[in-house]
Amino acid sequence: IDRTMLILDIFAQHAKSKEGKAQVSLAQMQYLYTRLRGWGGNLSRQAGGRAGSNGGVGLRGPGETKIETDRQRLRQDMAR
């Protein structure tokens, strides 16, 4: 956790009104969106298309990477 995220967490803890909570939540999502790098998780492509296909060595199958799906989810949450 870095300084900015710590400050946003403190604001989130002290937000009382619905509008205040929504503003802090949006600020956190916008911050996470710009900092999204995968956090060391599995960044391989998600399965899509043929589940039983034998891809060869070094081939990446169809599908979106985890970062792409995380960014898409954050964009959808920010749009709400």
N, CA, C and O atoms as a MOPAC input file, in Angstrom:
PM7 MOZYME 1SCF
protein

 N      0.85500 1    -1.18100 1     0.00000 1
 C      0.00000 1     0.00000 1     0.00000 1
 C      0.89800 1     1.24000 1     0.00000 1
 O      1.87800 1     1.31300 1     0.74100 1
 N      0.55200 1     2.18700 1    -0.82300 1
 C      1.35200 1     3.39900 1    -0.89800 1
 C      0.60800 1     4.55200 1    -0.21800 1
 O     -0.49600 1     4.37800 1     0.29800 1
 N      1.22200 1     5.70000 1    -0.22800 1
 C      0.68500 1     6.85700 1     0.49600 1
 C     -0.69300 1     7.26600 1    -0.00800 1
 O     -1.59800 1     7.51100 1     0.79000 1
 N     -0.85900 1     7.34000 1    -1.31900 1
 C     -2.13700 1     7.76200 1    -1.88700 1
 C     -3.25300 1     6.79600 1    -1.52000 1
 O     -4.34700 1     7.22400 1    -1.15300 1
 N     -2.98800 1     5.50400 1    -1.61400 1
 C     -4.01300 1     4.51900 1    -1.27400 1
 C     -4.35100 1     4.58700 1     0.21100 1
 O     -5.50900 1     4.41500 1     0.59200 1
 N     -3.35600 1     4.83600 1     1.04800 1
 C     -3.59900 1     4.99000 1     2.48200 1
 C     -4.52200 1     6.17900 1     2.74900 1
 O     -5.45200 1     6.08100 1     3.54900 1
 N     -4.26400 1     7.29100 1     2.08300 1
 C     -5.10900 1     8.47800 1     2.24700 1
 C     -6.52800 1     8.19100 1     1.78000 1
 O     -7.49000 1     8.57200 1     2.44800 1
 N     -6.66700 1     7.52300 1     0.64000 1
 C     -8.00400 1     7.18800 1     0.14600 1
 C     -8.72500 1     6.23900 1     1.10200 1
 O     -9.93600 1     6.35100 1     1.29100 1
 N     -7.99200 1     5.31100 1     1.70100 1
 C     -8.59700 1     4.40200 1     2.68300 1
 C     -9.09300 1     5.16500 1     3.91400 1
 O    -10.16000 1     4.86600 1     4.44800 1
 N     -8.31400 1     6.14900 1     4.35600 1
 C     -8.73700 1     6.95900 1     5.50700 1
 C    -10.00300 1     7.73900 1     5.16700 1
 O    -10.93200 1     7.80600 1     5.97300 1
 N    -10.03700 1     8.32600 1     3.97600 1
 C    -11.25100 1     9.02700 1     3.55000 1
 C    -12.44200 1     8.07300 1     3.50000 1
 O    -13.55200 1     8.43900 1     3.88600 1
 N    -12.21100 1     6.85900 1     3.02900 1
 C    -13.30300 1     5.88200 1     2.93800 1
 C    -13.83500 1     5.52700 1     4.32600 1
 O    -15.04000 1     5.34800 1     4.50100 1
 N    -12.95800 1     5.42700 1     5.29600 1
 C    -13.37900 1     5.09600 1     6.65700 1
 C    -14.19000 1     6.22000 1     7.29300 1
 O    -15.07000 1     5.96400 1     8.11600 1
 N    -13.89700 1     7.46300 1     6.91500 1
 C    -14.56400 1     8.60400 1     7.53200 1
 C    -15.75400 1     9.12500 1     6.73400 1
 O    -16.46500 1    10.01200 1     7.20700 1
 N    -15.98400 1     8.60000 1     5.55100 1
 C    -17.11300 1     9.06600 1     4.73600 1
 C    -18.42200 1     8.64500 1     5.39800 1
 O    -18.59400 1     7.48400 1     5.77000 1
 N    -19.33500 1     9.59000 1     5.53900 1
 C    -20.60600 1     9.31300 1     6.20400 1
 C    -21.77900 1     9.28700 1     5.22600 1
 O    -22.61100 1     8.38200 1     5.27700 1
 N    -21.84700 1    10.27900 1     4.33700 1
 C    -22.99100 1    10.38000 1     3.42900 1
 C    -22.82600 1     9.43700 1     2.23900 1
 O    -21.72600 1     8.97200 1     1.94200 1
 N    -23.93800 1     9.16800 1     1.57200 1
 C    -23.88900 1     8.32200 1     0.37400 1
 C    -23.01900 1     8.96800 1    -0.69400 1
 O    -22.23000 1     8.29600 1    -1.35800 1
 N    -23.17100 1    10.28400 1    -0.85400 1
 C    -22.39600 1    10.99200 1    -1.86800 1
 C    -20.90500 1    10.93800 1    -1.55100 1
 O    -20.08400 1    10.73700 1    -2.44500 1
 N    -20.55800 1    11.11600 1    -0.28200 1
 C    -19.15700 1    11.05200 1     0.12400 1
 C    -18.55700 1     9.67800 1    -0.11600 1
 O    -17.43500 1     9.55800 1    -0.60700 1
 N    -19.31300 1     8.63900 1     0.23300 1
 C    -18.84400 1     7.26700 1     0.00400 1
 C    -18.67400 1     6.98800 1    -1.48200 1
 O    -17.72200 1     6.32700 1    -1.89500 1
 N    -19.61600 1     7.50400 1    -2.28900 1
 C    -19.53200 1     7.29500 1    -3.73800 1
 C    -18.32100 1     8.01500 1    -4.32200 1
 O    -17.64000 1     7.47700 1    -5.19500 1
 N    -18.05100 1     9.22600 1    -3.84400 1
 C    -16.90300 1     9.98300 1    -4.34900 1
 C    -15.58600 1     9.29700 1    -3.99700 1
 O    -14.68000 1     9.22100 1    -4.82700 1
 N    -15.48200 1     8.80600 1    -2.78100 1
 C    -14.25600 1     8.11400 1    -2.36300 1
 C    -14.09400 1     6.82000 1    -3.15000 1
 O    -12.99200 1     6.48700 1    -3.58500 1
 N    -15.18400 1     6.09800 1    -3.32900 1
 C    -15.12800 1     4.84800 1    -4.08300 1
 C    -14.68000 1     5.09600 1    -5.52100 1
 O    -13.86400 1     4.34700 1    -6.05800 1
 N    -15.21200 1     6.14100 1    -6.13800 1
 C    -14.81700 1     6.48500 1    -7.50500 1
 C    -13.34000 1     6.87300 1    -7.55900 1
 O    -12.62300 1     6.46800 1    -8.47300 1
 N    -12.89100 1     7.65100 1    -6.58900 1
 C    -11.48100 1     8.05200 1    -6.55000 1
 C    -10.57200 1     6.83500 1    -6.39700 1
 O     -9.51900 1     6.76300 1    -7.03000 1
 N    -10.97800 1     5.87400 1    -5.55600 1
 C    -10.18000 1     4.66200 1    -5.38400 1
 C    -10.12000 1     3.86100 1    -6.68000 1
 O     -9.05500 1     3.37400 1    -7.06100 1
 N    -11.25400 1     3.72300 1    -7.35800 1
 C    -11.27200 1     2.95900 1    -8.61200 1
 C    -10.43400 1     3.63300 1    -9.68500 1
 O     -9.72000 1     2.95900 1   -10.42800 1
 N    -10.51500 1     4.97100 1    -9.77600 1
 C     -9.71200 1     5.68800 1   -10.76200 1
 C     -8.22700 1     5.51900 1   -10.46700 1
 O     -7.42500 1     5.35000 1   -11.38500 1
 N     -7.86600 1     5.56400 1    -9.20300 1
 C     -6.46600 1     5.39000 1    -8.82000 1
 C     -5.98900 1     3.97700 1    -9.14500 1
 O     -4.90300 1     3.79500 1    -9.69600 1
 N     -6.80000 1     2.98100 1    -8.80500 1
 C     -6.42800 1     1.59700 1    -9.09700 1
 C     -6.31900 1     1.35300 1   -10.59600 1
 O     -5.45200 1     0.60300 1   -11.04400 1
 N     -7.19200 1     1.98200 1   -11.37100 1
 C     -7.17400 1     1.80400 1   -12.82400 1
 C     -5.84200 1     2.26000 1   -13.41200 1
 O     -5.29000 1     1.60200 1   -14.29300 1
 N     -5.32900 1     3.38700 1   -12.92400 1
 C     -4.05700 1     3.88300 1   -13.45800 1
 C     -2.87100 1     3.06000 1   -12.96900 1
 O     -1.83200 1     3.02000 1   -13.62800 1
 N     -3.01700 1     2.40700 1   -11.82400 1
 C     -1.91400 1     1.64100 1   -11.24700 1
 C     -1.97100 1     0.15400 1   -11.57200 1
 O     -1.11400 1    -0.61000 1   -11.12700 1
 N     -2.95600 1    -0.25600 1   -12.33100 1
 C     -3.18200 1    -1.67600 1   -12.59200 1
 C     -2.03700 1    -2.26400 1   -13.40900 1
 O     -1.78300 1    -1.84800 1   -14.54000 1
 N     -1.35500 1    -3.23300 1   -12.82100 1
 C     -0.26100 1    -3.91400 1   -13.50700 1
 C     -0.33700 1    -5.41200 1   -13.33000 1
 O      0.52300 1    -6.14000 1   -13.82500 1
 N     -1.33200 1    -5.87500 1   -12.64700 1
 C     -1.46600 1    -7.30200 1   -12.44600 1
 C     -1.11100 1    -7.76700 1   -11.05700 1
 O     -1.52500 1    -8.85500 1   -10.65700 1
 N     -0.35500 1    -6.98300 1   -10.30000 1
 C     -0.00300 1    -7.30300 1    -8.92300 1
 C      0.62100 1    -8.67600 1    -8.77700 1
 O      0.41800 1    -9.33800 1    -7.75900 1
 N      1.37200 1    -9.11800 1    -9.76700 1
 C      2.09500 1   -10.37000 1    -9.66300 1
 C      1.23100 1   -11.60300 1    -9.77300 1
 O      1.71000 1   -12.71400 1    -9.54600 1
 N     -0.01600 1   -11.43300 1   -10.11100 1
 C     -0.90400 1   -12.58800 1   -10.24700 1
 C     -0.68000 1   -13.28900 1   -11.56700 1
 O      0.23800 1   -12.94900 1   -12.31300 1
 N     -1.49700 1   -14.24300 1   -11.85000 1
 C     -1.39600 1   -14.97600 1   -13.09700 1
 C     -1.91000 1   -14.09500 1   -14.22800 1
 O     -3.09900 1   -13.78400 1   -14.28300 1
 N     -1.03100 1   -13.69800 1   -15.12000 1
 C     -1.40400 1   -12.78400 1   -16.19000 1
 C     -1.64900 1   -13.51400 1   -17.50300 1
 O     -1.73000 1   -12.88300 1   -18.55700 1
 N     -1.76500 1   -14.81900 1   -17.45200 1
 C     -1.98800 1   -15.56800 1   -18.67600 1
 C     -3.38500 1   -15.29700 1   -19.20600 1
 O     -4.24100 1   -14.75300 1   -18.50800 1
 N     -3.59100 1   -15.68200 1   -20.42900 1
 C     -4.89100 1   -15.44700 1   -21.04800 1
 C     -5.92900 1   -16.38100 1   -20.46800 1
 O     -5.64600 1   -17.53200 1   -20.13700 1
 N     -7.13100 1   -15.86100 1   -20.35300 1
 C     -8.21800 1   -16.68800 1   -19.86500 1
 C     -8.70300 1   -17.56700 1   -20.99400 1
 O     -8.62100 1   -17.19300 1   -22.16400 1
 N     -9.20300 1   -18.72500 1   -20.64600 1
 C     -9.68200 1   -19.65900 1   -21.65800 1
 C    -10.85000 1   -19.05500 1   -22.41200 1
 O    -11.74800 1   -18.45000 1   -21.82600 1
 N    -10.82000 1   -19.22500 1   -23.68400 1
 C    -11.91400 1   -18.76400 1   -24.51300 1
 C    -11.91100 1   -19.59100 1   -25.77100 1
 O    -10.85100 1   -20.02600 1   -26.22100 1
 N    -13.04600 1   -19.81300 1   -26.33700 1
 C    -13.09200 1   -20.60800 1   -27.55800 1
 C    -13.07600 1   -22.08100 1   -27.24500 1
 O    -13.88800 1   -22.54700 1   -26.44500 1
 N    -12.17300 1   -22.83300 1   -27.85400 1
 C    -12.14600 1   -24.28900 1   -27.70400 1
 C    -11.41100 1   -24.67200 1   -26.43000 1
 O    -10.22900 1   -24.36600 1   -26.26800 1
 N    -12.10500 1   -25.33200 1   -25.54300 1
 C    -11.51600 1   -25.69100 1   -24.24900 1
 C    -10.50900 1   -26.82200 1   -24.37800 1
 O     -9.54000 1   -26.86200 1   -23.61900 1
 N    -10.70600 1   -27.74100 1   -25.31500 1
 C     -9.82800 1   -28.89500 1   -25.41300 1
 C     -8.77400 1   -28.77700 1   -26.49000 1
 O     -8.19100 1   -29.78400 1   -26.89100 1
 N     -8.51700 1   -27.58600 1   -26.96600 1
 C     -7.55500 1   -27.44700 1   -28.06000 1
 C     -6.13700 1   -27.66000 1   -27.55200 1
 O     -5.79800 1   -27.25900 1   -26.43900 1
 N     -5.33600 1   -28.27700 1   -28.35500 1
 C     -3.92900 1   -28.48500 1   -28.00000 1
 C     -3.10600 1   -27.39000 1   -28.65800 1
 O     -2.76600 1   -27.47800 1   -29.83800 1
 N     -2.79400 1   -26.37000 1   -27.89300 1
 C     -2.03700 1   -25.27000 1   -28.43800 1
 C     -0.59100 1   -25.62900 1   -28.52500 1
 O     -0.43100 1   -26.42200 1   -27.59700 1
 N      0.31200 1   -25.50300 1   -29.01300 1
 C      1.67800 1   -25.98600 1   -28.93000 1
 C      2.47600 1   -25.19000 1   -27.94200 1
 O      1.95400 1   -24.29100 1   -27.28100 1
 N      3.69100 1   -25.50400 1   -27.84300 1
 C      4.56200 1   -24.81600 1   -26.89600 1
 C      4.74500 1   -23.37200 1   -27.35300 1
 O      5.04400 1   -23.11800 1   -28.52000 1
 N      4.56700 1   -22.45000 1   -26.44900 1
 C      4.77300 1   -21.03900 1   -26.77000 1
 C      3.58500 1   -20.35800 1   -27.40800 1
 O      3.65000 1   -19.16500 1   -27.70400 1
 N      2.50600 1   -21.07600 1   -27.62700 1
 C      1.34100 1   -20.43900 1   -28.24000 1
 C      0.39200 1   -19.96100 1   -27.15700 1
 O      0.12000 1   -20.67700 1   -26.19400 1
 N     -0.10500 1   -18.76000 1   -27.32000 1
 C     -1.09100 1   -18.23500 1   -26.37900 1
 C     -2.43700 1   -18.32500 1   -27.06500 1
 O     -2.61900 1   -17.78600 1   -28.15700 1
 N     -3.34700 1   -18.97800 1   -26.45600 1
 C     -4.65100 1   -19.18000 1   -27.04800 1
 C     -5.47400 1   -17.90600 1   -27.08100 1
 O     -5.03300 1   -16.84900 1   -26.63000 1
 N     -6.68000 1   -18.02600 1   -27.62500 1
 C     -7.55300 1   -16.85900 1   -27.68900 1
 C     -8.03500 1   -16.48400 1   -26.29400 1
 O     -8.02200 1   -17.30900 1   -25.38000 1
 N     -8.44600 1   -15.27200 1   -26.14300 1
 C     -8.97200 1   -14.82000 1   -24.85900 1
 C     -8.33300 1   -13.52100 1   -24.42800 1
 O     -7.41900 1   -13.01400 1   -25.07800 1
 N     -8.82100 1   -12.99000 1   -23.32800 1
 C     -8.31000 1   -11.73300 1   -22.80900 1
 C     -7.31500 1   -12.00500 1   -21.68600 1
 O     -7.41800 1   -13.01100 1   -20.98400 1
 N     -6.36400 1   -11.11300 1   -21.52500 1
 C     -5.45000 1   -11.25400 1   -20.40100 1
 C     -6.16200 1   -10.80600 1   -19.13200 1
 O     -7.19300 1   -10.13500 1   -19.19500 1
 N     -5.62000 1   -11.17100 1   -18.00200 1
 C     -6.22500 1   -10.80500 1   -16.71800 1
 C     -6.26000 1    -9.29300 1   -16.54500 1
 O     -7.23500 1    -8.75500 1   -16.01900 1
 N     -5.22000 1    -8.60600 1   -16.97500 1
 C     -5.20000 1    -7.14900 1   -16.85300 1
 C     -6.33500 1    -6.53700 1   -17.66400 1
 O     -6.99500 1    -5.60700 1   -17.20100 1
 N     -6.56800 1    -7.05200 1   -18.87000 1
 C     -7.64900 1    -6.52400 1   -19.70100 1
 C     -9.00100 1    -6.70200 1   -19.02700 1
 O     -9.83000 1    -5.79300 1   -19.05200 1
 N     -9.23100 1    -7.86200 1   -18.42600 1
 C    -10.52000 1    -8.09200 1   -17.76500 1
 C    -10.64600 1    -7.24100 1   -16.50300 1
 O    -11.73600 1    -6.76300 1   -16.19100 1
 N     -9.54000 1    -7.04500 1   -15.77100 1
 C     -9.58400 1    -6.19000 1   -14.58300 1
 C     -9.88700 1    -4.74500 1   -14.96500 1
 O    -10.68300 1    -4.08000 1   -14.30200 1
 N     -9.25600 1    -4.25700 1   -16.03300 1
 C     -9.52500 1    -2.88800 1   -16.48700 1
 C    -10.97200 1    -2.72500 1   -16.93200 1
 O    -11.61300 1    -1.71500 1   -16.64100 1
 N    -11.47800 1    -3.72900 1   -17.63900 1
 C    -12.86400 1    -3.67400 1   -18.09200 1
 C    -13.81900 1    -3.64500 1   -16.90000 1
 O    -14.79500 1    -2.89400 1   -16.90700 1
 N    -13.54900 1    -4.44900 1   -15.88500 1
 C    -14.39700 1    -4.47500 1   -14.68600 1
 C    -14.36300 1    -3.13300 1   -13.96000 1
 O    -15.40200 1    -2.64600 1   -13.51500 1
 N    -13.17000 1    -2.52700 1   -13.83500 1
 C    -13.06600 1    -1.22700 1   -13.18000 1
 C    -13.79800 1    -0.14900 1   -13.97000 1
 O    -14.46400 1     0.70500 1   -13.38500 1
 N    -13.67800 1    -0.18500 1   -15.31500 1
 C    -14.40300 1     0.79300 1   -16.14000 1
 C    -15.90400 1     0.67600 1   -15.93400 1
 O    -16.59900 1     1.68700 1   -15.83200 1
 N    -16.41000 1    -0.55800 1   -15.87200 1
 C    -17.84200 1    -0.77000 1   -15.66200 1
 C    -18.26900 1    -0.27000 1   -14.29000 1
 O    -19.33100 1     0.33900 1   -14.15600 1
 N    -17.45800 1    -0.51900 1   -13.27300 1
 C    -17.78700 1    -0.05300 1   -11.92500 1
 C    -17.77000 1     1.47200 1   -11.85000 1
 O    -18.61000 1     2.06900 1   -11.17700 1
 N    -16.81000 1     2.10900 1   -12.54100 1
 C    -16.73600 1     3.56700 1   -12.52800 1
 C    -17.91700 1     4.19200 1   -13.26000 1
 O    -18.33300 1     5.30400 1   -12.93400 1
 N    -18.45700 1     3.48600 1   -14.24300 1
 C    -19.58800 1     4.01400 1   -15.00900 1
 C    -20.87200 1     4.02900 1   -14.18600 1
 O    -21.79600 1     4.77900 1   -14.50200 1
 N    -20.94400 1     3.21800 1   -13.14500 1
 C    -22.15800 1     3.16900 1   -12.30800 1
 C    -22.32700 1     4.37600 1   -11.50700 1
 O    -23.29500 1     4.48700 1   -10.75500 1

